[in-house]
Amino acid sequence: MRGAEGPTVRCDVRVEAPVPRVWELVTDIRLPVRFSPELQRVAWVDGADRPLVGARFEGCNRHPQIGEWRTVSHVVELDDQRVFAWVVMDADGRYGEPTLDPARSMAYWRYELEAEDGGTRLRQSALVGPGRNGVTLAIERRPDREEQIVAFRLKELRAGMEATLQGIRKLAEEGG
């Protein structure tokens, strides 16, 4: 897959807990910090204190190959107990011109929940781009390795998503 093709990764897990419990966990923007290998801190900004369409939150990330960076995310979809989605912006211009324009997002993240036999099917997905991001920079440096760069990044994202989903599953099932 190539960077311009909108590389996407999806993971899902069955959770032996009701949808409302799982929803409570996935809409806690601070929770993934406990499981993600990249996300270090996250907090609501602009007076927001919960997910609402248009609400924004700041994330601080760290990656062994590219260091630390800050993002600002905008909630773009919220369907109670079904969908929570946000786009990630390069507010500081780490990868190009600074932007808070959702049409130029670095990534699009989404949780989907579905009732399933007394439990919940929880899906998480991420789309890299369409705006400039770390993958864009890596491809510009090594255009001959574009497919390998994209595959490597999708593998990293999948590992982080699987860790996060398993962490959410465990918390939901334990009631903690």
Number of C-alpha atoms within 10 A of each C-alpha: 13 14 18 11 11 15 18 19 18 17 16 17 15 18 25 18 21 18 22 15 17 24 22 11 19 23 18 12 18 16 16 23 17 14 18 19 19 18 20 19 17 20 15 18 13 9 9 13 14 14 21 15 15 14 18 23 23 20 20 16 19 15 12 8 6 10 9 14 18 21 20 23 29 23 21 19 17 19 12 11 19 15 19 23 22 26 26 29 29 26 20 15 16 15 17 14 11 14 19 18 14 20 12 17 25 24 23 22 20 20 24 20 24 16 17 15 10 10 17 23 19 25 18 23 18 23 20 27 25 19 21 22 20 15 20 23 13 15 18 12 11 11 13 10 13 19 13 14 20 22 15 13 16 20 13 14 23 19 15 18 24 18 17 21 25 17 18 24 21 15 16 21 16 10 10 8
